[in-house]
Structures are given as C-alpha cells and as structure tokens.
Amino acid sequence: MSDRRVRKEKFVAKLKECIAEYKNVLIVGVDNVGSNQMQKVRVALRGKAVVVMGKNTLIRKILRDMVEGEKQTKLEALIPMVVGNMGFVFTNAPLPEVRKIILTSKVPAAAKSGTFAQADVYLPPGPTGLDPGQTNFFQALNVATKIVKGAIEIVSEVHLIKKGEKVTLSHVAMLQKMNIRPFFYGFTVNNVYEDGSVYSADILDMSQDDLLGKFFSGVRSLASVALAISFPTAASVSHSINYAYKQILAVALQTDISFAEADKFKEYLKNPGAHAAAAAPAASAAPAAAAKAAPKKKTTSEDDGGGFSLFD
C-alpha cells in the first residue's frame, strides 16, 4: 500500500473518530495562516479541542458516505460548509471559551496587494524618516506633508484604507515605507455545527439577557398578531382574558348584574367621598411617621456652654 493511501485512510479514521467523540464543531477559516501559527493554535487547544484539516473533496466524500451509508443524516448540514480554506475544530468544551482561544492566536502581517482590508488603516501624523525626494509618492496618495529638518513629516492623520476595501500596490508600497504591518491574520470562526444544526458564530457573543430579550420580543409580536386576527394562542390568552374581564365589569357597572369584583367598584361609585375620607388618614400617616422617625436637631445654645450663650 502506498504512503498516500495510508495517509488517506488515517485521515478518514481520524475524522470519523472525532465526529463520534465530539458533539460540537467550530467551522474555521484559515486564509493566510502559516504552519507555525497553526501549530501554536493546536498547542493552545490541547486538552479542549482537536483541529482537523484536510482536502475539501476528501472531507465531503467522507461526510456523504457517512450520511448515505451509515445513515447519519445530521451530518448533511456540514457538507455545504466545506468550501475554501477551512477546517474543523471538534470540542466538547464550552464553545465561547474555545472560540476565544482561537481568535486570540493571531500574528501581525503586512498588507498584500489584491486582498481586502480586515480593518481601517490610518497613517499617523508626525515624522516619517524619509528624505524629501519621496514627496511625490505621498502626493500621489493625497497625503499632506511638510519638510521638517530635512525629512518628510505627515501633517495630520490619514485614512489610507477603509475596511473591506481592496488593497492596491500603492497602499502596499506606502505601508512598507512607513514600516507598518496593519493586519492580523489567524483563524476565523465562521459557523458552528451542533447536533445537526449550523448557525453563525456571532450567536456565541449573545448573552442570556440578549436571548431572553429576543424571545420575549417574539412572544409580544405573536400575541399582537393573535389578538388582531382573534386566534387564541398561549401568548395571547392572558390578554384576551384581561380584555374580557374589563368588558364584563363594564357591563356589570351599567346593569344590575352583581359579582364580588364588580360590587367593590359599585360601592366606590355610589359613595366616592367615603373612600376618599378613608384614604386620607392613611396618606397623612406616612409623612407623620417619617417626621417622627427623623432625629431631632439640637440647638447650638443647648449644646454649647451648658445652655448659656455669649449674649445672656
């Protein structure tokens, strides 16, 4: 058996073993990630997660065989994710913790022509250390400069590249002259696979309060729709009962219908003065109690000099 065949069978066995052992998978992008940096990520994740990288065609074939031959239909959601420079991080540890380790393992890198900027790039104001003969280069990029002590100095901060903008050769040359390495390359966590479902990794940034807020917002929307179309649901039934109670109470107040809750309102409407008189002592008792509880202030004449003042 050839070495290539042996490596292929080992990879198939490893991938199947990870799928069987781990319940969660982080789908990561590895653009511009070197072998040394990848090894550092593997070491940082040791004991918490396993990184599996391989050829996309082979990974898709293994997943299809497991879906069709072994009837593991949940893995079908993973197949469309096997695109581009990607890999799998298998783990049973808390996903936010593993994701944090992956994202912190980044290294600074110089800008490359033809790539898209990961972040905004600025040229700081101040001396550049370049001789006046290179002024034309700055002028071509609309960078305002001045000559100070025989060197080029940038007048004010310049927004050289916007996030998402394509990096050109002029940008690369300028950053090289300024010795600026503006970008950081590393693993990017794009999606998460969990028990047959694939969702965006941005969901891991949401707190419990955020999730509850979105849930109750959906409940309110559902209740509004149910009330508008007069269709009872678990979300709207409490509002329907409350509305029905108000309607029954209104009818009882206008007729001779009597029940305990309506009788209280009828008594109040018949003699509102009695209820107001009963409520007045309770309202006045609160300020009186607060005044009684407040400590008395001692006068200066009683505290100083044994009750005598300088003018007695």
C-alpha positions in Angstrom: 0.0 0.0 0.0 1.4 3.4 -1.0 2.1 6.1 1.6 -0.5 8.3 0.1 -3.1 5.6 0.6 -2.0 5.1 4.2 -2.3 8.8 5.0 -5.7 8.9 3.4 -7.0 6.0 5.4 -5.6 7.5 8.6 -7.3 10.8 7.9 -10.7 9.1 7.3 -10.3 7.2 10.5 -9.4 10.3 12.5 -12.3 12.4 11.1 -14.8 9.6 11.8 -13.4 9.2 15.3 -13.7 13.0 16.0 -17.3 13.1 14.7 -18.2 10.2 17.0 -16.4 11.6 20.1 -17.2 15.3 20.0 -20.7 16.8 19.8 -19.8 20.4 18.7 -17.8 21.6 15.7 -16.4 25.1 15.0 -16.0 25.7 11.3 -13.0 27.9 10.9 -11.3 29.8 8.0 -7.6 29.6 7.7 -6.7 32.2 5.0 -3.1 33.5 5.3 -2.4 31.2 8.2 1.0 29.6 8.2 2.0 26.2 9.5 3.9 27.6 12.5 0.8 29.7 13.6 -1.4 26.7 13.0 0.8 24.6 15.3 0.5 27.2 18.1 -3.3 27.1 17.9 -3.2 23.3 18.2 -1.0 23.5 21.3 -3.2 26.2 22.8 -6.3 24.0 22.3 -4.7 20.8 23.6 -7.0 19.0 26.0 -10.0 21.1 25.0 -10.4 20.7 21.2 -8.9 18.9 18.2 -8.2 20.7 14.9 -8.8 18.7 11.7 -7.6 20.0 8.4 -7.7 18.2 5.0 -8.7 18.4 1.4 -12.2 19.6 0.8 -13.0 16.9 -1.7 -12.0 14.1 0.6 -13.9 15.7 3.6 -17.1 16.0 1.5 -16.7 12.4 0.3 -16.3 11.1 3.9 -19.4 13.1 5.1 -21.5 11.9 2.1 -20.5 8.3 2.8 -21.5 8.7 6.5 -24.8 10.3 5.5 -25.7 7.7 2.9 -24.0 4.6 4.1 -24.2 5.0 7.9 -27.5 6.9 7.9 -26.0 9.8 9.9 -28.4 12.3 8.3 -27.5 15.1 10.8 -24.1 15.4 9.1 -25.7 16.6 5.9 -25.8 20.1 7.2 -21.9 20.1 7.4 -21.3 19.3 3.7 -22.2 22.9 2.3 -19.8 24.4 4.8 -16.7 22.6 3.3 -15.7 25.5 1.0 -12.5 27.4 0.6 -9.6 27.4 3.1 -11.4 25.9 6.1 -11.1 23.3 8.8 -12.9 21.8 11.7 -12.3 22.3 15.4 -14.0 19.5 17.3 -14.8 20.1 21.0 -17.0 19.2 24.0 -15.8 22.2 26.0 -17.9 25.5 26.2 -17.9 27.0 22.7 -17.3 30.6 23.7 -14.2 29.5 25.6 -12.7 27.6 22.7 -13.6 30.4 20.3 -11.8 32.9 22.4 -8.6 30.8 22.4 -8.8 30.5 18.6 -9.4 34.2 18.0 -6.6 35.4 20.3 -4.0 33.4 18.4 -3.2 36.0 15.8 0.0 37.4 14.4 0.7 40.8 12.7 1.2 40.7 9.0 2.0 43.2 6.2 -0.6 44.3 3.7 -0.8 42.2 0.4 -1.9 43.6 -2.9 -5.3 42.3 -4.1 -6.6 41.3 -0.7 -9.4 43.0 1.2 -8.6 45.1 4.3 -9.7 43.5 7.5 -9.8 46.8 9.3 -9.4 50.6 8.7 -5.8 51.6 8.2 -4.5 55.0 9.2 -1.2 56.8 8.7 -0.2 58.6 11.9 0.8 62.2 11.9 4.5 63.1 12.5 7.9 62.5 11.1 8.3 59.6 8.7 12.1 59.5 8.5 12.0 59.6 4.7 14.0 62.1 2.6 12.4 65.0 0.8 13.0 63.3 -2.6 10.0 61.0 -1.9 7.4 63.7 -1.5 5.9 63.0 -4.9 5.0 59.5 -3.7 2.9 61.0 -0.8 1.3 63.5 -3.1 0.1 60.7 -5.4 -1.9 59.3 -2.5 -3.2 62.7 -1.4 -1.2 62.7 1.8 -0.5 66.2 3.1 3.2 66.5 4.1 5.8 69.1 5.0 9.6 69.1 5.3 10.9 69.4 8.8 14.7 69.2 9.5 15.4 67.6 6.1 12.7 64.8 6.5 9.1 64.3 5.4 6.5 64.8 8.1 2.8 63.9 7.7 0.7 66.9 8.7 -2.4 65.1 10.0 -3.8 61.6 10.4 -4.7 60.0 7.0 -7.4 57.3 6.5 -5.4 55.3 3.9 -7.5 52.1 3.5 -11.1 51.6 4.5 -12.3 48.3 6.0 -13.4 45.9 3.2 -11.6 48.0 0.5 -9.2 46.2 -1.9 -5.5 46.8 -1.1 -3.6 48.2 -4.1 0.1 48.2 -4.9 0.4 51.9 -3.9 -1.0 51.1 -0.5 1.4 48.2 0.0 4.4 50.4 -1.1 3.3 53.2 1.3 2.9 50.9 4.3 6.3 49.3 3.6 8.0 52.6 3.5 6.3 53.5 6.8 7.2 50.1 8.2 3.5 49.5 9.2 2.0 46.0 9.5 -1.6 46.9 9.8 -3.4 43.5 9.7 -3.5 40.5 11.9 -4.0 37.0 10.4 -5.3 34.0 12.2 -8.2 31.5 12.4 -11.6 33.0 11.9 -14.6 31.2 13.4 -17.4 31.4 10.7 -20.1 28.9 11.8 -21.0 26.4 14.4 -22.3 22.9 14.0 -24.3 21.5 16.9 -26.5 18.4 16.8 -27.4 18.7 13.1 -27.8 22.5 13.1 -25.5 25.0 11.6 -25.6 28.6 12.8 -23.5 31.8 12.7 -20.7 32.0 15.3 -21.9 35.6 16.1 -24.6 34.0 18.2 -21.9 33.0 20.7 -21.4 36.7 21.5 -25.0 37.0 22.7 -25.6 36.9 26.5 -28.5 35.3 28.3 -30.2 38.7 28.6 -30.0 39.2 24.8 -31.5 35.8 24.1 -34.3 36.4 26.6 -35.0 39.8 25.1 -35.3 38.4 21.6 -37.5 35.6 22.9 -39.9 37.9 24.7 -39.9 40.3 21.7 -41.1 37.4 19.5 -43.8 36.5 22.1 -45.1 40.0 22.1 -45.2 40.0 18.3 -47.0 36.7 18.3 -49.5 37.9 20.9 -50.2 41.1 18.8 -50.9 39.1 15.6 -53.1 36.6 17.5 -55.2 39.4 19.0 -55.5 41.1 15.7 -56.9 38.0 13.9 -58.8 36.8 17.0 -56.9 33.5 17.1 -56.2 32.3 20.6 -52.6 31.2 21.5 -50.7 30.6 24.7 -49.1 34.1 24.2 -52.3 36.0 23.8 -54.8 34.1 26.0 -53.9 36.2 29.1 -54.5 39.4 27.2 -57.9 38.0 25.9 -59.0 37.1 29.5 -58.0 40.5 30.8 -59.9 42.2 28.0 -63.0 40.0 28.6 -62.9 40.8 32.3 -62.9 44.5 31.6 -65.8 44.1 29.2 -67.8 42.1 31.8 -67.0 44.6 34.5 -68.2 47.5 32.3 -71.5 45.7 31.6 -72.0 44.9 35.3 -71.5 48.6 36.3 -74.2 49.6 33.9 -76.7 46.9 34.9 -77.9 45.1 38.0 -75.5 42.2 37.4 -73.6 41.5 40.6 -70.4 39.6 41.5 -67.6 40.2 44.1 -65.2 42.2 41.9 -68.0 44.4 40.4 -69.5 45.1 43.8 -66.3 46.8 45.0 -66.4 49.2 42.1 -70.2 49.8 42.5 -69.7 50.8 46.2 -67.0 53.2 45.3 -69.1 54.8 42.6 -72.1 55.1 45.0 -70.1 56.8 47.7 -66.7 58.1 46.5 -66.4 60.5 49.4 -66.3 57.7 52.0 -63.4 56.0 50.2 -61.6 59.3 49.9 -62.0 60.0 53.6 -60.7 56.5 54.4 -57.7 57.0 52.2 -56.8 60.5 53.6 -55.7 59.3 57.1 -53.5 56.6 55.6 -51.9 59.1 53.2 -51.2 61.6 56.1 -49.9 58.9 58.4 -46.9 58.2 56.2 -45.4 61.8 56.4 -46.2 61.9 60.1 -44.4 58.6 60.7 -41.4 59.8 58.7 -41.2 63.0 60.7 -41.4 61.1 63.9 -38.6 58.8 62.9 -36.4 61.7 61.8 -33.8 62.6 64.5 -34.3 65.9 66.3 -31.7 68.6 65.6 -30.0 70.0 68.7 -29.8 73.8 69.0 -26.5 75.5 69.5 -27.5 77.2 72.7 -28.4 73.9 74.4 -25.3 72.0 73.2 -22.6 74.6 73.7 -21.8 76.3 77.0 -24.3 74.4 79.2 -27.4 76.3 77.9 -25.8 79.8 78.0 -24.9 82.0 75.1 -22.4 84.8 74.8 -25.2 87.4 74.8 -27.0 86.2 78.0 
